[in-house]
Amino acid sequence: MSISRRGFLKLTGAGACLSALGCVTTPRPTAATRPNIILCMADDQGWGEMGYNGHPSLQTPNFDAMAQSGLRFDRFYAAAPVCSPTRASVMTGRHPNRMGCLRWGHSLRPQETTIAEALGSAGYATGHFGKWHLGSVRKGSPVNPGASGFDEWFSAPNYFDNDPIMSREGLAVQTKGESSMVTVNAALDFVRRHAEAKRPFLAVVWFGSPHRPHQPADEDRALYAGEGKKQQNLHGEITGMDRAFGKLRQELRTLGIAGDTILWYCSDNGGLPEGGATGGRGHKGQVYEGGLRVPALLEWPARIPRPRVTNVPCNTSDIYPTLLDIAGVRVEGQPPLDGISLVSLFGGRMRTRPRPMGFWDYPAKGMPALSTALMKELYEAQQACREIEDTSALRLDAGVIAKQYPEDSFPGHAAWLDWPWKLHRIEDEKTGGRVHFELYHLEDDPGEEMDLLADYPGRVKLMKAALNSWQVSVVRSLNGEDYKHTGR
């Protein structure tokens, strides 16, 4: 049965193969058996900024409760060390460099098939709530949430703080309240309506916290009165996000849909360089563990009835192929995926990751997208019934591939993680493109302190070759090869 959107999607039955995933054998899902899906993401929360991960003062009771009841990922990675690229990986299952989302503020390409488009074609209602940061949130943009497959959206162009102006399908709306709670309340309106209609839904709930500047609600800041002002504000904002998340989680139980709802939470990159608690060496913006390793939790009582902890390395790129596998959706002509399906992990059958994962922080410039200023401008223009003359924020050229990148030069910091080994490749333009490598054994050296490059020449040779092959593939995607025969 074909249910194509742009001619690329169709449902599959038992024994279907997903590109880059291998064969899976599952019953043919129906509208009645497909689970609801809620994807939540923090903005700049480090691995250590959770009570359940041993933080000495941070209060995250709702996240802690979920860690005690669901699947806790102890080695979960953001696909990139900054926000927009990681979000692109969630949407597509692909490394963000493949679609030109090289740094913060860069957008999706309209040619990409998103998780919202794929699940929407399978009968899901789709909604986005909170931080977008993958393009514009104005009408007429080829990369706003609506153009990216979301039926409903209540979104901000970037991080946002309390009393935000949000975009409801392009209409600027002034809200009141703590930013995470504003986001959850909008998402719950969507959830309640579709739960009542018994239609499966995808709700993407992306918080603007705890990105700086930190502006917690007074009740959340008060819990940290004994700490310095910066820590009070950071920790208060995380606790506010936890409080809003707890409301979302509890409402699923009140509605009677928690058992068959996938609730998946993670952060978009590692913690901040000042005051954040990261998962290892380094911090946000770096390819070392502190910039990539993030907290992650998943609850799905129907399929994961008992609490579990996994140390299998997983990645934000895995979200897309996992959900398509569960929903029984195949994208025809699917371009290369970097993620894998985690369905067998949920069933306790995946003990090791079946293939390595690559990271690559390309030295491109970020693109400013300040929510407060952009949304104030939109709100004032709409109140005055006038158009905004400057169309640059619409990203009308998001699908234009104007630059071709060489396949023999890979600037920036890349890494190849073949657990427990992690090979770093650092090509610094400031030194004329000189390349140097580092090798770490993460199981024995989670802090990436002991460089073993000279001790394992054979392993280094194999990992260098694998990383090089992957980077060539990424550059070809970046140059548009994936779209040439698909009509996108």
VOGU-3710 file (C-alpha; in Angstrom, 3 decimals, decimal comma):
1> msisrrgflk> 0,000/0,000/0,000  1,462/3,359/-0,989  0,884/6,438/1,157  3,548/8,566/-0,405  4,417/12,143/0,412  6,423/13,506/-2,501  6,373/9,901/-3,715  8,941/8,607/-1,234  7,082/6,830/1,568  5,131/3,655/1,903
11> ltgagaclsa> 4,174/1,312/4,688  5,870/-2,051/4,812  4,912/-5,373/6,302  6,891/-8,121/8,003  10,493/-8,618/6,975  10,896/-5,081/5,639  14,386/-3,642/5,216  15,204/-0,104/6,233  18,088/1,501/4,383  21,267/1,265/6,450
21> lgcvttprpt> 19,502/-0,675/9,190  19,465/-4,272/7,991  16,341/-6,400/7,939  13,770/-6,250/10,696  10,879/-8,614/11,267  7,917/-7,013/12,970  4,142/-7,330/12,691  2,582/-4,904/10,264  1,609/-1,922/12,445  -1,863/-0,453/12,164
31> aatrpniilc> -3,207/2,895/13,304  -4,528/1,161/16,413  -1,190/-0,421/17,339  1,251/2,358/16,497  2,455/4,016/19,701  2,228/7,711/20,397  5,629/9,407/20,354  6,905/12,389/22,335  10,468/13,573/21,742  11,765/15,994/24,357
41> maddqgwgem> 15,090/17,790/24,217  16,917/20,176/26,533  19,111/23,017/25,304  22,681/22,782/26,706  22,090/20,343/29,580  25,257/18,416/30,416  25,371/14,713/31,225  26,105/15,435/34,875  23,262/17,906/35,333  20,834/15,320/36,624
51> gynghpslqt> 20,151/14,196/40,158  20,211/10,565/39,017  23,696/11,050/37,579  25,002/12,074/40,977  24,856/15,852/40,927  25,424/17,007/44,524  22,704/19,668/44,674  20,577/19,736/41,531  16,953/18,738/42,117  15,429/16,823/39,190
61> pnfdamaqsg> 12,817/14,585/40,858  10,793/13,908/37,704  13,780/12,953/35,580  15,034/10,834/38,489  11,686/9,025/38,681  11,784/8,275/34,962  15,355/6,986/35,314  14,050/4,564/37,930  11,172/3,276/35,800  12,282/3,300/32,152
71> lrfdrfyaaa> 15,371/2,833/30,012  18,354/4,921/31,103  21,048/5,502/28,502  24,371/5,958/30,254  26,328/6,474/27,046  24,104/8,557/24,795  25,628/11,027/22,354  24,480/14,154/20,586  25,380/13,928/16,904  27,114/17,306/17,199
81> pvcsptrasv> 28,500/19,457/20,022  26,118/22,355/19,257  22,370/22,706/18,964  21,076/23,114/15,398  23,133/20,255/13,924  22,013/17,820/16,612  18,383/18,764/16,026  18,871/18,113/12,308  20,119/14,616/13,173  16,953/13,899/15,155
91> mtgrhpnrmg> 14,802/15,038/12,260  16,589/12,978/9,596  18,683/10,174/11,119  21,672/11,642/9,276  24,813/13,410/10,361  23,998/17,127/10,077  26,991/17,881/7,844  25,314/15,789/5,138  22,610/18,445/4,766  24,753/21,528/5,316
101> clrwghslrp> 23,640/22,093/8,909  27,233/22,658/9,909  26,877/24,942/12,907  24,360/26,676/15,153  21,713/28,651/13,304  22,076/26,679/10,067  18,880/25,177/8,691  17,637/21,906/7,329  17,561/21,507/3,587  14,031/21,210/2,209
111> qettiaealg> 15,235/18,192/0,185  15,546/16,131/3,371  12,749/13,810/4,499  12,002/14,446/8,170  10,621/12,230/10,888  7,465/14,375/10,880  6,948/13,823/7,146  7,582/10,107/7,419  5,253/9,521/10,363  2,686/11,962/9,018
121> sagyatghfg> 2,439/9,875/5,876  1,742/6,869/8,085  -1,260/8,542/9,708  0,356/10,314/12,646  -0,714/13,766/13,756  2,471/15,797/14,082  3,256/18,813/16,244  6,330/20,850/17,161  6,518/22,859/20,381  9,358/25,063/21,621
131> kwhlgsvrkg> 12,780/25,729/20,156  13,101/25,108/16,417  16,478/26,550/15,338  16,405/24,711/12,007  15,131/27,629/9,973  12,438/30,265/10,246  9,181/30,154/12,217  7,509/32,609/9,860  4,992/31,807/7,155  6,410/31,360/3,691
141> spvnpgasgf> 9,685/29,785/4,762  10,713/26,482/3,111  12,239/25,396/6,408  9,671/26,376/9,002  8,146/23,536/11,063  5,086/23,352/8,808  7,187/22,993/5,671  9,140/20,293/7,516  6,135/18,066/8,089  4,444/19,371/11,246
151> dewfsapnyf> 0,661/19,769/11,128  0,726/22,104/14,129  3,513/24,182/15,590  4,039/26,547/18,471  7,674/27,406/18,003  10,513/29,844/18,593  13,405/30,425/16,188  15,983/29,716/18,923  16,205/29,441/22,702  13,682/31,531/24,636
161> dndpimsreg> 13,043/32,606/28,200  10,012/33,397/30,360  6,934/35,152/28,911  8,060/34,364/25,360  6,472/35,452/22,117  5,913/32,227/20,175  4,898/31,468/16,603  1,667/29,548/16,237  1,916/28,449/12,609  3,413/31,845/11,781
171> lavqtkgess> 1,159/33,981/13,987  3,098/35,676/16,787  1,493/35,017/20,183  2,490/36,714/23,442  2,516/34,191/26,293  2,945/34,408/30,060  4,782/31,979/32,270  7,984/30,033/32,845  9,380/29,048/29,448  9,392/25,254/29,882
181> mvtvnaaldf> 5,856/25,259/31,270  4,636/27,427/28,373  6,089/24,819/26,002  4,554/21,842/27,816  1,132/23,462/28,114  1,030/24,016/24,359  2,130/20,430/23,726  -0,480/19,043/26,136  -3,300/20,769/24,281  -2,177/18,856/21,182
191> vrrhaeakrp> -1,732/15,587/23,096  -5,164/15,731/24,728  -6,985/16,380/21,466  -5,365/13,513/19,624  -5,575/11,126/22,569  -9,335/11,764/22,670  -9,554/11,204/18,911  -7,481/8,016/19,317  -5,131/9,096/16,572  -1,425/8,306/17,034
201> flavvwfgsp> 0,665/11,417/17,366  4,236/12,676/17,218  4,888/15,607/19,551  8,360/17,165/19,396  8,867/19,188/22,587  12,127/21,126/22,525  12,783/23,247/25,599  14,699/26,525/25,505  16,397/25,655/28,814  18,983/25,705/30,245
211> hrphqpaded> 20,552/27,888/27,538  21,998/31,176/28,768  20,863/33,708/29,878  19,404/31,736/32,761  16,096/33,174/33,974  14,428/30,702/36,331  11,107/31,179/38,035  11,456/32,476/41,592  10,133/29,221/43,082  12,832/27,213/41,291
221> ralyagegkk> 15,683/29,612/42,087  14,725/29,599/45,761  15,711/25,933/46,077  19,357/26,932/45,588  19,567/29,921/47,944  22,847/28,654/49,379  24,657/28,685/46,020  26,203/31,503/44,014  23,925/33,568/41,800  25,052/31,943/38,528
231> qqnlhgeitg> 24,488/28,461/39,900  21,138/29,457/41,399  19,975/30,583/37,980  21,363/27,611/36,045  20,095/25,011/38,488  16,771/26,797/38,928  16,187/26,739/35,181  16,921/23,000/35,000  14,567/22,347/37,905  11,887/24,401/36,132
241> mdrafgklrq> 12,320/22,241/33,068  12,071/19,138/35,268  8,855/20,475/36,786  7,309/21,044/33,346  8,476/17,637/32,167  6,859/16,089/35,223  3,533/17,696/34,298  3,798/16,230/30,806  4,665/12,785/32,115  1,855/12,802/34,682
251> elrtlgiagd> -0,738/13,895/32,118  0,040/10,826/30,014  -1,014/8,731/32,997  -4,098/10,833/33,636  -5,156/10,365/30,013  -4,541/6,629/30,240  -2,051/6,611/27,336  1,294/6,348/29,142  1,607/2,609/28,519  1,602/2,937/24,753
261> tilwycsdng> 3,448/6,216/24,439  7,169/6,463/23,704  8,531/9,319/25,815  12,154/10,000/24,826  14,293/12,673/26,460  17,829/13,909/25,798  19,925/17,063/25,496  21,216/18,612/22,279  24,878/18,847/23,345  27,129/18,732/26,359
271> glpeggatgg> 27,200/21,165/29,245  28,414/24,735/29,337  32,092/25,632/29,824  31,370/27,662/32,961  29,335/26,013/35,674  27,940/23,128/33,663  28,473/19,495/34,626  29,601/17,571/31,569  30,073/13,879/30,839  33,850/13,976/30,472
281> rghkgqvyeg> 36,636/16,083/29,009  35,584/19,386/27,472  32,174/20,983/27,080  29,642/22,303/24,578  31,279/23,045/21,231  33,917/20,294/21,522  34,114/16,771/20,109  35,549/15,391/23,349  33,125/13,503/25,597  32,034/16,568/27,545
291> glrvpallew> 30,673/18,168/24,394  28,847/15,106/23,061  27,771/12,816/25,874  24,337/13,839/27,155  21,637/12,596/29,538  18,973/10,450/27,889  15,928/8,534/29,098  13,160/6,571/27,408  9,865/5,308/28,776  7,571/2,908/26,901
301> pariprprvt> 5,848/0,638/29,430  4,181/-1,527/26,773  7,565/-2,641/25,425  9,945/-1,819/28,284  7,981/-2,903/31,365  10,904/-2,953/33,809  13,615/-0,381/34,535  16,901/-0,924/32,731  20,231/0,790/32,232  22,224/0,436/29,024
311> nvpcntsdiy> 25,859/1,271/28,338  25,534/0,571/24,608  26,592/3,780/22,823  23,577/5,431/21,178  23,142/8,647/19,257  20,526/11,267/18,417  20,805/10,058/14,795  19,318/6,756/15,987  15,961/8,338/16,821  14,696/8,613/13,229
321> ptlldiagvr> 15,473/5,023/12,099  14,215/3,616/15,394  10,840/5,323/15,131  10,415/4,437/11,455  11,184/0,824/12,345  8,555/0,845/15,098  5,921/2,497/12,898  6,679/0,233/9,933  7,530/3,074/7,558  10,101/2,940/4,799
331> vegqppldgi> 11,437/5,930/2,905  11,967/4,943/-0,690  15,312/6,161/-1,980  16,416/6,842/1,578  19,781/8,636/1,438  22,554/7,354/3,723  21,620/7,110/7,377  24,150/7,467/10,160  21,784/6,230/12,829  20,646/2,677/13,489
341> slvslfggrm> 17,403/1,194/14,783  17,469/0,577/18,531  14,427/-1,711/18,554  16,535/-4,739/19,438  18,115/-2,728/22,272  14,654/-2,077/23,676  14,047/-5,827/23,618  17,321/-6,536/25,414  18,935/-8,249/22,412  21,479/-5,576/21,456
351> rtrprpmgfw> 24,505/-5,934/23,722  26,994/-3,994/21,595  26,560/-1,336/18,938  26,677/-3,079/15,549  28,598/-0,303/13,811  30,700/2,729/14,784  29,550/6,331/14,841  31,257/9,366/13,369  31,392/12,969/14,574  32,609/16,018/12,698
361> dypakgmpal> 32,578/19,619/13,902  33,187/21,589/10,716  34,703/25,079/11,230  31,833/27,047/9,690  30,412/30,242/11,121  27,225/30,141/13,128  24,209/32,177/12,062  22,530/34,484/14,588  18,850/33,840/15,318  17,816/35,725/18,445
371> stalmkelye> 14,290/34,704/19,362  13,432/37,733/21,479  14,289/40,241/18,758  12,905/38,196/15,856  9,625/37,412/17,561  9,166/40,963/18,839  9,628/42,229/15,281  7,094/39,706/13,962  4,593/40,465/16,716  4,783/44,221/16,205
381> aqqacreied> 4,508/43,878/12,426  1,431/41,668/12,698  -0,193/43,964/15,254  0,322/46,856/12,819  -0,904/44,767/9,849  2,307/45,285/7,902  4,785/42,987/6,216  8,417/42,634/7,270  10,423/43,808/4,287  13,603/41,907/5,169
391> tsalrldagv> 13,065/38,312/3,999  16,527/36,991/4,939  15,168/35,268/8,053  12,862/33,160/5,894  15,835/31,168/4,542  14,351/31,118/1,056  17,663/29,779/-0,282  17,857/26,875/2,183  17,692/24,286/-0,597  20,337/25,912/-2,790
401> iakqypedsf> 23,625/24,006/-2,875  25,954/26,779/-3,954  29,291/25,412/-2,748  31,128/22,215/-3,581  33,461/20,857/-0,900  36,675/18,913/-1,645  36,754/15,191/-0,898  40,391/15,193/0,195  40,355/17,849/2,908  38,311/17,580/6,097
411> pghaawldwp> 38,852/20,705/8,211  37,818/20,835/11,822  37,632/18,228/14,542  36,243/14,777/13,711  36,121/11,538/15,677  35,369/7,879/15,045  33,847/6,004/17,975  34,189/2,229/17,700  33,517/1,301/21,294  35,543/1,402/23,452
421> wklhriedek> 38,020/3,129/21,107  37,694/6,747/20,020  39,988/8,183/17,356  40,179/11,956/16,996  41,205/13,639/13,759  41,981/17,355/14,097  42,720/19,376/10,975  43,532/22,946/11,910  43,291/25,599/9,215  45,360/27,944/11,394
431> tggrvhfely> 48,364/25,646/10,957  47,973/25,283/7,215  45,750/22,223/7,428  48,145/20,159/9,524  46,399/17,016/10,778  47,026/15,228/14,024  45,315/12,237/15,614  44,585/11,086/19,164  43,372/7,680/20,368  41,583/6,937/23,632
441> hleddpgeem> 40,167/3,825/25,268  36,965/5,216/26,785  36,171/2,261/29,014  39,506/2,587/30,822  39,920/6,315/30,263  36,552/8,097/30,140  38,291/11,436/30,657  40,280/11,062/27,406  43,536/11,796/29,197  45,860/9,002/27,971
451> dlladypgrv> 46,608/9,212/24,246  47,364/5,662/23,041  48,013/6,568/19,400  51,603/5,300/19,401  50,716/2,043/21,164  48,199/0,642/18,666  49,400/1,356/15,103  47,327/-1,443/13,569  44,098/-0,291/15,168  44,854/3,322/14,300
461> klmkaalnsw> 45,378/2,414/10,641  41,996/0,655/10,449  40,142/3,415/12,261  41,756/6,121/10,120  40,593/4,332/6,980  37,044/3,945/8,321  36,847/7,580/9,380  38,209/8,750/6,020  35,646/6,673/4,132  32,837/8,081/6,260
471> qvsvvrslng> 33,981/11,678/5,798  34,158/11,218/2,016  30,563/9,932/2,143  29,487/12,918/4,228  31,109/15,387/1,818  29,361/13,771/-1,139  26,044/14,174/0,641  26,938/17,761/1,499  27,627/18,417/-2,188  24,142/17,173/-3,126
481> edykhtgr> 24,864/13,660/-4,433  22,018/12,185/-2,390  19,387/14,254/-4,190  20,410/13,707/-7,800  18,292/10,634/-8,465  15,411/11,173/-6,059  13,628/14,162/-7,553  13,980/16,116/-4,301
//
